[in-house]
Amino acid sequence: MSDTVNKTGELASAIYKNVRMGSDLIVTMMPKIDNQQLKSDVTEQLATYEKYAAKVKSLIKQSGEAPKEESMISKWMAKMGVQMNTMTDSTTSHLAEMMIQGSTMNVTDLLRKIHESESCDGGSTEMSIAREVVEFEENNIEKLKGYL
């Protein structure tokens, strides 16, 4: 397998992992959100995460691979982390801060993967989607800052 195919596959997997993590975070936090505007904003984010997940899942399948899902233990630990983190503070500001932190981690991870992959295939569909997701996450961060 060529380095280009490896890097492209790694990038697609990274995108999928990041949008699924964002989606899972929102689903976990949704019952704790009292602010209707924040709930509306994160519902839109969730729909966009799901759209990207479906698009990237299709690309991964076209390459003959299966998208790698997070393990149940990993998902459970993330969910418990959210539960513990919101047990004493579930204010709108704190929830927004947690989502900003998640989006920031996603941006950092994807930018790292983009830079690793650029030398191999800077114009791939996966690269384009990765850049879109980074822009989407950066816009989410800016929007969420209004709730701090």
Buried (B, 14 or more C-beta within 10 A) or exposed (E): EEEEEEBBBBBBBBBBBBBBBBBBBBBBBEEBBEBEEBBEBBEEBBEBBBEBBEBBBEBBEEEEEEBEEBEEEEBEEBBEEBEEBBEEEBEBEBBBBBBBBBBBBBBEBBBEBBEEBBEBBEEBBBBEBBEBBBEBBBEBBEBBEEBE
